[in-house]
């Protein structure tokens, strides 16, 4: 009970800005992306062209959350509290990417970028990258599973996490990889932009199921282990037992990390059902048209037979 109280006392400190220990690479990336997106949206609106405000809200919210988790006190606490680090990791891996991708930044880029000069160069580079075989390889269904294995079991069970979080540069690298890897893994599941490879729904469900199991197994390991697993998090900090801190991090994996995956599972099921219904209607229309054509053919034969008998 004391450990829970001590941990709760730290939460207000985690929610205060701490720019002296901020991870500025992700923070600057977030501010830059947000500024460019807003500029593109306002450009469309100034030309009286439509851009969905909900998409803008989603993208901006993703940028704001990424900025906050790397500039608030939770970032300073991450090298000393596994709970703080796990909250950062889950947020950058599974919460921020869907918000960014739902904002359709690729579509916005195609609509706002001028076709001549420097804008044309950017457009050609974007289209070339979209058609590249390397992009297709990065969007292979196995990539999200491989990254989930690297970001959770390999990173933690090898205790490589202790090496990264022990230095400022290591933390910066880790957070950038979480964000970029999370976006890459989320593209097949969440993106509304045009993609060179369309992942099938069964493949998406398999990815989601495997990622859910990875989170569950690692979370259970953290919860059930009666001793500190990691060298970096083996000592009590601010009076918090490292085993308790480790267990709370495991609980976050069981709850916070699973929610976006369950949400995308529901969305994929709804999209699959809608796609099947649409295909069924198209097939039904084709069958009805074929049946009508066949009936007309039979009527023509009947009319010809009747005229033949009359003569």
N, C-alpha and C positions, 0 to 999 in steps of 0.2 A: 504493500500500500504506500509506503514511503517513497519507493522508487517511482510509482505512478505520479505521486504528488510532485516529486522533484522534476520529473520530465515535463509535467504540465506547466510548472513554473518557468521552464525554459522557452515554452512556445511563444509568449509575448516578445521575448528577445529575438526569436527567429523571424518575427513579423515586422521588425524595424529595419529601415535601410542601414546598410553598413557598406558604404562605398570604399572604405579602406581595404576591405578584403573581398571585394566583388570580383567575379569572373567576367572580365570585360569583353572577351572575344564573343561569347554568346550574346551578351548584353548589346554590344555594338551591332552585331548581325541582326538582332531583333529590331533595334531602332531603325537600321537602314532599310530592312525589308518593309517595315511598317510605313516609313516615309515614302518609299517608292510606290507601294500599293495605293496609299492615299492619293498621291499625285496622279496616278493612272485613273483612279475612280473619279476624282474631281475633274479630270480632263474630259472624260466621257460625259459627265453631267453638264459641263460647260458647253459641250457641243450638242446638248439636248439628246444624247444617246443614253439608252437604259443600261444601268448596272444595278444588280440586286443589292439593296442595302444589307440584307441578311448575310450575303457573302462577305461584304466588307466588315461587318461586325464580327463574323467568325474569324477572319484572318487577323484583324487588329487584336482581338481577344487572345489569340494564340501568341502573337508577338509580345503583348503585355505580360502574359503569364511567364513566357520564357525570360523576359527581362527581370521580372520580380524574383523568380527562383534563383537567379544568379547575382542579384544585388541586395537582397534582404539578408537578415542575420542567419537564416537557415544555411546559406552558402558558407558563412564563417564557421558554423557548427558542424558541417559535414565531415571535416577531417577528424572530428572527435566523437561524433554520434552517428552510429549506423542508421538510426531512424531518420535523421536529417538527410543523410546521403541517399537513402532509399527513396525518400519523398522526392528529392531532386531528380533522381534517375527515372522514376516512374512518370513524373510529370513531363520531362523532356522526351521520354521514349513513347509514351502511350496517350498523353493528354494533348500536348502541343501539336504534334504532327497532324492529327485529324482536323483540328481547327484551321491550320494553315491550308491544308489540301482542300477542305470544303469551300474555302474562299476562292477557288479556281484561279490561282495566280497565272497559270499558263494561258488561259483564255483571255484574261485581262491584258497580258503582254501582247498577244496577237492583235487585239482590238485597238490598242493605244499606240503601239510603236509605229512611227512613220516608215513607209516602204522605201524611202530613199536615204542616201547618206549613211550616217552612223547607225540610224535606226534599221535600215535595210541590212546592214552587216549583222546586227544583233538578231534580226529575224531569220536570216539565212543560217546563222550559227545555231539558233534554237531549233529550227526545222531539221538541220543536219544532225544535231544531237538526238532529236526525236526518232530519226530514221536509222540511227547508227546501230550496228549489231551489238556494240558494247552496252547500249541502253537496254536493248532487248535482253541481254544476259543479266544485267543488274535487276531487271524486273522478273527474272525467273522465279517460279513459285517456291523454290528451295531457299532463296536468299533470306526471306524473313525468318525462316526456321534456323538457318545457320547463324544469323545475327543474334537471335534470341538465345541461342546456346552460348555464343561468345559473351554476350552482355550479362548473362546471369550465372549459369553453372561454371563455365570456364573461368570467368573473371573472379568469382567469389570462392569457389571450392579449391582453386589453385592458390588462393591468397594473393593473387596479383593485385587485388584491390588495395592492399596495404602499401604496395610500392607506388601506385598512382597517387593516392590521397596524401602521401607523406610530403609531397612537394607542391608548390604553387603551380608550376608548369604541368605537372602530372594531373592536377585537378582540372586545369584549363583544357588539356587534351581530352580528358575523360568526358567532360560536359559537352564539348564540341562533337565528340563521337556519338554520345547519346542522342543528341539532337539530329545529326545527319543520318545516323543509322535508323533512328525512329522514323524519319521522313521516308527513307528508302524502303523500309519494311511496310510502311502504311500506304504507299502509293497504290499497290494493286487492290487494296481493300477500300480506300477512301477517296481516291482521286476522281474528280469530275472533269479533269483536263483530258485532251486526246492522248492516247498512249499507243506505242508501237506493238504492245502485246496485251491482249485482253485475257485476263485470268478467268478460267471457268469457275462456276459457283462451287462445284465439289472440291476443287483445288483450294478455294478460299476457306471453305469449311474445315478442310484438313489442316491448313495453316493455323487457323484460329484454335482448333482443338489441341494441336501440339503446343502452341504458345501457352494456352491455359494450363496444360499439364506441367510445363516447365515452371511456371509461376507457382503452381500448387506444390510441387515437389520441393523446390528451393525454400518456399515459405514454411513448409512443414519441417524442413531440416532446421531452419532458424528457430522455430518455435519449440522443437523437441530437444534440441541440443542443450545439455546442462552446463556447458562451459563455453567460454569465448572461443570462437572459431578463428578469428583474425587477429594478427599481431597488432595492427594499428588500433583495434578496438578492444583490447584486452584489459585496459585499465579503467577504473571508475573515473568519470568526469562529472564535475558539479554534483557529486554525491549519488550519481545514477549507476546502479549495478550494470556492468556491461552485458551480462546474460539477459537481464530484463530489457535493455536497449535492443539487443539482438532479437529478442522475441517480438517486440513491437514492430521492428523492421519486417519480420516474417509475417506478422498480421497485415501489414500494409500490402505485401505481395499477394496475400489471400483475398484482399478486399479492393483496395484502391487500384491495383494493377489489373484486376479482372474486369472492372466495370466497363472500360472502353471496349474491351474485346466482346463482352456480352452484348453491348450496344451495336457493334458492327455486325455481330452474328444475327441479331434481330433484323437489322437493315438489309443484310444480304438475303435472308429468308424472304423478306417482303419483296425485294427486287426480283428474286428468282421466281416467286409466285406470279408477280406481275408480268414477267417475261413469258412464262409458260401460258398464262391466260391470253396474252397478245398473240403468241404463236398459234394457240388453239383457235382463236378467232380467225386468224389469217388462213389457217388450214381449212377451217369450217367454211369460210367464204369461197375458197378455191373448190372445195368439194361440192358446195351448193351450185357454183357456177358450172362445174362439170356436169352435175346432175341435170340442171336446167337445159344445158346444151344437148345432153343425151335425150331428154324428153322431147325437145323440139325436133330432133332427128327422127324419133319414133313417130311423132305426129306427121312429119313430112312423108315418111314411108307409108303411113296409113292413108294419107290423102292421095298419094300416087297410086296406091293399090285400089282405092275406091274409084278413081278416075279410070283406071284400066278396066275395071269390071263394067263400068257404064258404057265404055266403047265396045 
